[in-house]
Amino acid sequence: MRKETDEQYIQEETTPTVDSYTDDEETPAGDSAAEASDSGTDEEEHIARPTLKEVIAENAREDERPMSSSLTLRKILGGDILNADAIRRQVWLFLLIALFGVFYISNRYSCQKKQLEIDQLTKKLKTAKYKTLSLSSILTERCRESQVSELLRANKDSVIHPADQPPYIIIVNEN
């Protein structure tokens, strides 16, 4: 029996427990373990305590504990909400939403760019229409018979005269 307690004492020294040093104990963990081996009830209580290795393994495990019911802004901004298992399962959905957001923004940008181009072309078309209309009215004014006859009178070099007789109508039979 003494050999078993010595092996247990050596094992306890190599793997310290979380509660090795408490405020009410004045002796180091080795002395309390030696005292615990003397009494049977303390030994059973000591075996039930988790070791430091077990506590670290419990805190460092990969699976998630359920989130607390109180969801605060600090947890959201701190990123604690991203550790939830439900969020991790929906990563592809979030990526798809982000992709749609990028497409939406780029589509809106290209539409605005095309709209600006349409506005510029509309302004150019209006200016061209006004210019064409003014040139057409100037041409119509200069082509009037009265304007042409005045130009011919002013230019004495011309041999062209206005007709004194009305035009003849020639009828052609198609037989």
Long-range contacts (C-beta under 8 A, 24 or more apart in sequence): 5-37, 8-33, 8-37, 8-43, 9-33, 9-34, 9-37, 12-46, 15-51, 15-52, 15-53, 16-51, 16-52, 17-46, 17-49, 17-50, 17-51, 17-52, 18-49, 18-50, 18-51, 18-52, 18-55, 19-49, 64-88
